[in-house]
Every structure is written in C-alpha cells, then in structure tokens.
Amino acid sequence: MKFRMDWNVTMRVLIFVLCLVILAPAARADETFSPAQTKQIEKIVHDYLVKHPEVVIEVMQAAEDKEKADKLASTEKRIRDRHADLFDDPASPVGGNPKGDVTIVEFFDYRCPYCKQVQPEIEALLREDPRLRIVYKEFPILGADSVFASHIAIASIKQGKYPAFHEAMMNTRGTITEETILRVANSVGIDVQKIQTEMNAPEVDALIKKNYGLADLLDISGTPAFIIGGKLVPGAMDKEGMKKLIAEARHSG
C-alpha cells in the first residue's frame, strides 16, 4: 500500500512538471533531463493519464480554485485599502439610514437594464431594514447620455433632489436621451435651467472620475456591481442574495 501511495504522489508531480512544460515554454523538459529521460517521463505520464484521466481534471480544478481564491483575496484587500473612498466619501450620495450598521455600495448606470431590474429589490430592502445604508456610485459607462444623466444626478445633490431624481431615473423605461433626463429632472422639481450650469462644476466631473478609478482598481467593468460587507459582487442580485450577505456582514461585526 505504501508503494502505491508513493507512486501516485510521483505521478502527480510528473503531471505538474508536464503542465509547466506545456504552459511555460521557458521550462522545457530537455533543459533538465536528457532526451532519453524526457522520453521515458513522457511515456510514464502518458500511460498514467490514459488510465487516470480524472487526475488532469483534479489538477486543473485545483489550479482554477486557487486562481479564484487569490483574486478574491486581492479584491477584498483592495476594498479594505480604499474603505474610506468606497464607504465614506462625503461627495457620494447616501441613502437608507446614514448611520446604518451595514452598507451597500452600488456602482450603476441609469441606462443599464440590469440596474433597473434590481432596483425594486434594493428599495424593498431599504424599506424592510432600518439599519441598512447604501452608497451610490455613479458609474456611467454606456455612452454620452449616461454621462449626462450622472452629471445631472450629482449636481442635483445641491438642490436636495438626488433621491427623487435617482428613483425616477431608475424607474424610467425605454430609450434614455438628454431630453428624457431633463424631463425627469423637471418632474421631480429640479430647476432645469440652473442644473444645466451646475452639472458642469469641476467637482461633479471629479466625482465621476474618482468612481471610474475605484471601479478600475476593483476590476469592475459592468453594471450593476455591489460591495456588501467587504465582498464584491458583480452583476444583478436578488433580494435574498443581498440579505444573505448583509446577515454575514452583521455576524462578522
């Protein structure tokens, strides 16, 4: 039995060496072994793989799992390193309970259908959970009209209209154009003439650029994307998925 276990270990090591040979040309087998030894190793590995193809699947799965774990750990570290910019940036709009014990950070685009799809789930959570806080990260990536909408949204903070404008835009369906955006702004009581000047303020553009930088740092390339309890979740989530992460965040303190 001992011999068999050692043989399996040896085979796995040889398979690892073979993977290095395939994936990294610089690590050529013939630089380490003689031609005869290389041929013998290749035959041993070949014969073993023919008999045990599941080993390749195990090795590849382990490599994939490690890559995912490393990426997750790296992302969570970046979130911790930029905690203040993500969770406590005074320029970013905040909803829910400003003193809540758990914060959702959402990167979104007003023209993103998936953002609109998840919006009712977020609104329901904020109604049901009085200890929940949300930070809105304007992340316009779907064209000039998205950028225009985010400039209006951020400028509307000064008029005290951000929550109303945000909700109205998220509930607006169909094609979103500058005309549509200004009509929505007017419908929630924004001074449209004034906002078109205020939207060009340097601090408005600076906040959007800062959000682009944060998204780039965290490899966020689409919308929506959420950070809950220090974990990044790209893509739309349902309410139950969010509640699970919120509960985990509360449990971890």
N, C-alpha and C positions, 0 to 999 in steps of 0.2 A: 504493500500500500504506500509506503514511504517513497519508493522509487517512482510510482505512478504520479504522486503529487509533485515531486521534483521535476518530472518530465513535463507536466502541464505548465509549471511555472516557467521552465525553459522555453517552451513553445510560445508562451505569451510574450516573453522578452524578445524572441526572434521575430514575432509578428510586429512588435513595436519597432524593431530595427528596420523591418521591411517597409513599414509605413513611412519612416523617416526617409528611406531611400526613394520612395515614390513621391513624397510631398516636398522633399528638400533635395534638389539635385546636387547641392554642395556636399551633402553627406553620402557620397557614393560608396557602395559596399566595397568596391575594388580598391579603395584607398586604405581600407582597414584589413581586408582579407586577401589572400592570394586568389587567383582565378579558380583554382580547384576548390578551395574552401568556400568561395562565393557560390559556386555551382551546387556544392553539397548542401549549403544552407538553404538555397532557393528550393531545392528538391524537398528537403525536410519540411520547410514551411508550406510548400505547395501541397504535399501529401497530407499534412495535418489539416490544412484549410479545407481540403476536399472532404475529409472525414468529419470535420467540426466547423462548418461554415457559420454556426451561431457565435463563434468567438469573435469574428470580424464585426458582427452586429453589436456585440457587447463592448468591444473596444471603441467603435465609432460612437455608440450611445454615451459611453463614459466621457469621451472627448467632448461631445456636444453638451452634455450636462455640465461639465467643468467650465466650458466657454460661457454658458448661460449664467452660471453661478458667479464667475469672475466679473461678467458685465454687470450683473445685478449689484454686486458689492461695490463696484466702481461708481455706478449711478447713485447708489444710496450715500456714498461718501461725498459725492459732488453736491447732493442735496443738503447734507449736513454743513458742508463748507459754505454754501450760499444760502443758508437758512434765512438770514435777515432779508436778503433781496427777494426771496420767494414768498415768505410768510409775513414779513413785517415792513415791507416797503411802504412808506407813508403816501407815496404817489399812486399806489394801486388801489382801485375801488374795493371796498369790503362789504359783504352782505351777511345776512343772518345775524347772529349775536357777536358783536365786535369783541366781546370778552369770552367767547366760547372756548371750551377746553379741547376741541378738535377742529382743525382747519382743513378745508378742501381748497386746493389751488387748482384752478381750471384755466388751461390755455384753449382759446376758442377763436372762431372766425364767424362773423354774422352771416356769411353766405354758405356756411358749412351745413349740409342737411343732417349730418350725424350729430352736430351740436344741438340743432333744433329738436332732433329726435330724443335726446337725453334731457333736454331742458325741463319737461314736466316731472321727471324723476327727481331732479335737483330741487325744484320748487316744492315738491311733496316732502322731501327730506327736511328742508328748512322750516316747513310748517310743523312737522311732527317732532323735530328735535330742537328744543330751545337752547341747547348748549352747542349747537353747530355754527361754525363760522366759515365763510367762503371768501377767497381772494380771487378776483377776476383779473386774468392776464390777457389783455387784448393782443391777439396774435394773428393779424391779417395776412394770410398767405395765398388767398385766392383771387388776387388781382387788384386793380386800382379801386374798384368800388368797395372792396373790403377795407382797404387802407382809408378811404374816405369815411366809411362808417366808423372805424375805430377813432379817427381824429374827432369826429363829432361826439362820439361817446365820451372820450376823455375830457374834451372841452366842456361837456355838459355837467361835469362834476362841479364846476364853478357856479353853475346856475342851480345846483341842487337837484338835478334831474336825471342823474345817471341810472338809479334803479329803475325808474319808469321807462327810460329810453331803452335800457338793456332788455327788459322784459318784453317791451313792444317789438323790438327788432327780432328777438328770438322767436316771437310768435308770428312774425311776418313770413308768409309763404310766397312762392313764385319768384320771379326774377327780381333781384335786388340791384337797383341803379341809384345814382346820386339823387335823382328825382324822388324815388321811393324813400330813401333815407331822410331827405328833408321833409317829406310829407309825414313820416313817422315822428320826426323831431317836433314838428309843429303840433301834431296830435297830442303830445304829452306835455305841451305847454312851454317848450323851449323857444326862446327868442331866436328865430331862424336867421334873421339878418345879423344879429350880434354874434351868433355862434360861428358863422362863416368867417368871421375875423378871428375869433378866439381859437378856432381849430388850428390856426397856423402858428400859434405860440411855440417857441422853441421847446418848452417843457413837454408839450404834447408829443412832438416828434421824438424827443429824448426818451420818453417812457416806452414808446413802441420799439425803439431801437434796443433799449435795455431788455425788453421781453424777447426780442429776436436773439439777443446774446445768451440769455438764460436757456432758451429752447435749444440753441445750438450746442451749448455746454452739456445738456442732458440728452442730446440726440433725438429731440422731438422734431419730427418732420411733418406731422399731420395734426389734424384736429378732429375731435377734442383730445386733450391729454390731461390727466389728473394726477395730482400728488396728494396722497392721503396717508397720514402717519409716517411720512418719510419714504413712502413707496410710490414709484412712478407707474402709472397705468395708462398706456397709450390706447386710444380708441374709445368708442362709446361703452358705457357701463349701465347695467340696470340698477334699480334701487337696492335690490338685495345684495348685489356685489359691493355697492358702496357701503351699505350698513355693516357688512362683514368687516371691511377694512376700518371703518370708524370704530367698531367694537374692539378690534385688535389694537388700534391706536390708544384707546382709553385703557385697555388692560395693561399695555406696556408702560403706561404713565407718560 
